[in-house]
Amino acid sequence: MKLRELAHARTGDKGNTLNVSVICHDPAHYAHLSRELTPEAVKAWLADIVKGDVIRYALPNLAAFNFVLRDALGGGVTRSLAIDAHGKSVSSALLGMTIAAPDER
């Protein structure tokens, strides 16, 4: 299934660093997404975009995760030659990530 079926995202960028928050539609899916959305999995999914580290901050009280993606904007929004390579585009790409469906017991 696609991540967008279980969550939505918000983004922000500063220089060459991108911040993506992934928020569960239903808090009941938080534990499942915690297992699926590892920094390694996010970096692998966005390997063509993210050249630096991926750091994940867990926000269980909000049923959300905050990912900091370093070296992810081609030098920065104002320096990159890429068309629309900043936050909104990358968050959409992340929401297209294929993940396992949650166990609905």
Secondary structure, DSSP 8 states (H G I E B T S, - for coil): -BGGGTEEEEEEEETTEEEEEEEESSGGGHHHHHHH--HHHHHHHTTTT--S-EEEEEEGGGTEEEEEESS-STT-TTT--STT-SHHHHHHHHHT-B-------
